[in-house]
């Protein structure tokens, strides 16, 4: 029987660039910026890395389709490099590859990198993608990301009989919370706090999503070096270790859009991946055992429904939890302590590893007191790629030894 990955892999080091409109930096510059921090944090030399996984989504614009970009830029010593792409879960997918490589015994030390320079695409948002096939181009040619995710709010309001004004109030708190946290983070793209009044009065993008309910587009890179617990203890005998507790991915089967089994008020992939991740990590009650979260807040309504899909809030209970401050930085389970996608933007290949970077450093108690989570033990990251009715979800759980 499969055992899962719990406690078989340790994060030895991580690095992350400042996210933003990095017109001053090439993809190579961003990679080196994140990698040098990661290598120093790991306390090893480049020659110790035995394999690498590279995540990027819009490959035609920046780094190409293979792994050469990583090997050539970092002058890695002729090691195997695998490029991964799985929509917005791409960064976590690279991390999963590196972790599985170590857990299998194939490698002692592996590298995972996520990078994207979306500003160089020339689009205001994400470029159009043929990934959903010709059928999608015919049946939803005018669909936009805000338009499709806005429907989550309508479906959620109808499903639980919660007035839309209450849903919008909770969405405003989600955005307000992220901006409060992002303002304290020197690596965030958007660092200006806003009031709930500003959020509620902002121009409408796709009802009920206003300007501040949507994450932006940015450039960034993040990376991780992973190894076995035995090697980590030898390299860092006097330091706390952060172990991987669970890594799960779930991909839509098609039943959401084709068979009318989906009510549109949440994500079946998130519910599936979360359930499997909790089983793998040995978590019985996530509301009591998870210390902090970084979730895929591409839109504020996505974060709201994710709280229920992850089993943290009861069905229909997320708005009350959000408005009570349960997910604030000083709440019971802080969510987006670094500002989230809302303040970092979403360079697709990098976001999953950026989330892990935040949880990893919070677990090690490295951040200033004004933005530190109190005594975290287990942290969860969540990525959602695609659109609400056909998507991929990854859930990762890491924790202190």
N, C-alpha and C positions, 0 to 999 in steps of 0.2 A: 504493500500500500504506500502511496506517495506520502512523504513526511512534510513537505513544504520547506520553506527556507528559514524558518524561525531560528535566530541566534547562530546561524552558520556563517554570517558575513558581518564584518565591522566596517563602518565608514572611517577610513584612516585620515582623510583630509578633504576639504572642499574649498572652492573658490568661486567668486561671482563678481562680475563687472558692475559698474553703475549702468542702469538701464536708462534709455532716453533716446533723443534724436542725435545719434552719435555720428554726425556728418564728418567729424574729425577723425574717425577711426574706421579702418577697413575690417573685414571679418577676421583677418589675420591678427590685427591689433587687439581686437576683443578677445580672441582665443588666448593670446599670450598673456593678456592682463588677468584673465581668470585662472589660467593654468599655473602661472608663477605663484599666485596666492595658494592654490590647491597643493602644489608640490611642497612649498614651505610648511604648510599646515600638516601635511602628511609626514614630513621629516624623512623623506627618502630622496633618492636621486632618480633622474629620468630613466636611467638604464635598468632600474628595478621594475619598471612597468612591463608586463608580459603580453598584454592584449588591451585593445581599446574599442569602444563603441561610440560612434558619432551620430548625434541627432540633429537634423535640420529638415524643414518642411518644404520651403520654396527653393529647391536646390538649383533650379535653372538660373536664378538671379545671382547667387553668391558663391557657394562652395562646391557645386557639382554633385554628381550622383554617387560617387564612390567615396572611399575613405582616404584618398590621396591627400586631400586638403589638410587633414589632421597630421598625417605622417610627414608631409613636406614642411608644414609650418613649424611644427615642434621638433623636427628632425628626430623622430622616434626611431629606435634601432631595428628597423625591418620586422616589426611585430605585426600580427594580424589585426586589421582594423575593419570593423563592420559598420556600415552606415544604416541607421534605422529611421523609419518614418511611420508614424501612426497618428496622423492628425495632431490634435493638441496634447495627446498623451506621449508624443515623441520623446521628450526629455526623460520621462519616467521609463520609457521603453529602453532607452540607452542604459539607464541605471540598472534596469532589470537584467539586461544582457550581461553587463559587467558582474553583477551579483551572482547570476547563475553560473558564469564562467568560473568564479572563485568557489562557489558552493559545490560545484561538481568535482572539484579537485583538478580541473584542467589547468588552472592558473593560480599562482599565489597572490599576485597583485594585479588589479585591472583598473582601467580608466574609463569613465563615462563623461562625455562632453555634449552639451546642448548649446546650439548657437543659431541666431537668426538676425539678419539685418533687413527688417521689413521696410524701413524708410527708403531704402534704395530701390524698392520695386516701383516707386512712383505713384502708388495708389494711396488714397486717403484711408482706406480700410484694407481688408484682405483681398488679394487678387481673386478673380473668379477661378474656380477649380472644376475640372471635368471629372473629379473623383467619383461623383455620384452617378456618372454614366449619362448616356444620351436621353434616357427616359426622364431624368431629373431636369435636363435642359428643356424638355418639352412641356412637362406638367407644372414646373414652377420657375419659369424664366425670369420673373420679376421678384423672386424671393430674395430677401436680405437677411443678414444675421440678426439685426435688431428686430425686424418684422417677425421672424420665426420664433425668436425667444420671447417676444412680447406676448405671444399666444399662451405661453406658460402661465402668465399672470391671469389671463382671462379664464383659462381652464382651472387653475387653482382656486380662484374666487368662486367659480360655479361649483366645483367639486365639494368644497367645504362650507359653502354658504357664507363666506366672509366678504363683507362689503369691499368693493374695490378701493375705496378711500383708506380702509384699514390696511390693505395690502400695500398700497402706495406709501403709507406712513412707515410701514416696516421696511420697505425698500429704501426709503430715504435714510432710515437709521443705518442700514447696511452700508450705504455709500458714505454717510457721515463718519461712521466708525473707521472705515478704511482710510479716509482722508486724514483723520486725527492721527492714526498710526503712521501713515506714510509721510506726514510732515516731519516726523522725528527721524526718518531714515535717510541717510545721505546717499544711498544707492537707488532710491526710488526716482522715477521719472517726474511724477507730479508731487510737489512738496508744499502745497498751500492748503491749509485747512479751510473747509467751507461750512456754512451753517445749514441746518435742515431747511430753513426758509429759502436759502439760495437753491438748494437741491429741488425743492418742490416747485419753485417758480421758474426753473430752467426751461429752455425751449424743448418741445416735444419732438422726439425722434421717431418713435413708433409706439403709439399708446399701449400701455401706460408708461413706457420707458422714456424718461427725459434724458437730457445731455449727461447728467451726472450718474445715470444708471448704467452707462455703457463704458467699458474699458477702452483704452486707447491703443495706438500702434506704436511700437518702439523697437529699438535694437538692444541686444544683450547676449551675454554668454555666461554659463555656469558649468561647473564640472565637479566630479567627485572621484576620489581614489579609494578603492575598497580592497579588503584583504580578509584573511581568516582571523578568528579571535586569538589563536595561538601566536601568529606573527605580530598582531597588533599589541599583545601584551609584552612581547619582547622589545618592540620598538618604542612603546610608550608605557613602561612599567608603573609609572606613578600618576598616570592620567586616567580620567574617566573614559570609558569606551561607549560609543553609540552603535548599537547593534540593529540590524535589519530584522524586524519581527514578522513582516508580511509584505508580499508583492502580488497583487492580483489585477488582472485585466479582463474586461467584459466587452464584447462587441455585439451590436444589434443583430438580431436574427432576421429582421424584416417584419415580424409580427406587429410591431408598433404601428407601422404605416399601412400594411396590407391587410391585416386581419381584424382590425377594430377591437383588439384586446387592450388597447392603451387608452387611458382617460386623458392624457395630455397634461396631467398635473404634477408629473415627476418623471424621473428617468429610471427605466427598468435596468439599464446597464449599471447605474450607480448602486441600486439596491442589490444587484447580484454580486458585483465586485466587493462591496462593503461586507456582505454576509460571509463571503469566502475569506476575506481578509481577517475578519474577527475570529473566524474559526482557526485560521492558520496561526494567528498571534495568541490564541487562547483567551480572547477577550469575551467576557460574558455580558457585561453591561457597559457599552461604550459611553453612555452619558456619565457614568461614574469613573470609568477607567482612563478615557482619553484626556490628556492634559491640555492640548492645543491642536489647532487645525489650520492648514492652508488649503483652501478649496478653490475650485475653478469659477471665480466670480467674473466671467466674461460680461455678465449683466447682473444687476442687483437681484433680480428675480431668480436667477440661477442659484445664487448663494442661498436664498430663502428656501427654495424647494429642496436643495441639497441637504439642508439640516435635517429634513425628514427622511430623505432617501438614505442617509447615512445612519438613521436610527437614533439620532441624538435628540431630536424633538419628536413628540407624538404627532400622528397624522392630524393636520389642521392646527397644530400648536406652535409652529415656527414663528408666526408674527408676534405672539405673546412673549416667547423666549427672547426674540430679537429686541423688542421694545423694553423688556425688563433689564437689558444689559448683560444677559447671560453670556453673550459672545463678545463683549467688549474686552479691551486689554486687561482690565481688572475684574472681569467676570469669571464665571465658573469654568468655561472652556473658551479661552480667547481664540478668535478666528481672524485671520489676516493680520497678525501682529506686525508684519512688515509693510502693510498697505495693500497687499494683494495685487491681482491683475489691475484693479481699479487705479492704483497709483504707480505700478511698474509698467503697465501696458502688457502686451502679449506677443513677444517675439516667439513664435510657436515652438520651435525646437528647444528653446531655453527654459520655458516656464516651469516645467516639471522639476528640473534640477534646481532652479531658483527657489522653489517652494521647499525642497529638501534642505537647501542651504540655510534657510531661515530656521527651520525646526532643529536642525543639527546644532546650530550655534546657540539657540535658546536652551536646548538640553544641556549644553556644556556651560551655560551661565556666562556667556561672553559679552552680552549686550549691556549698555548703560541702564541704570535703574529705571529711568523714565520710559523705557520701552521693553523692559524685560518681563517675561511671563514668570509668575511666582512658582518656583520649584516644580518645573515640568518633569514628567517621567516618561510619558508616551505621547508621541506626536503623529498626526495623520496628515497625509497630503492626498489631494484628489484632483484629477484632471478629466475634463470632458471635451471630446473632440467631435466635430461634425455638427449636426443640427438635432433638435430635440427628438425627432422621430426616427433618426438613424444615426447612431453615434458610437463612439468608443469611450470607455471609461477606465481609468487606472486608479487604484487605491494603494498607497504605500503606508506602512506603519513602521516607525523607528523608535527606539527607546534607549535610555541609559542602562548600562549593564547592572 
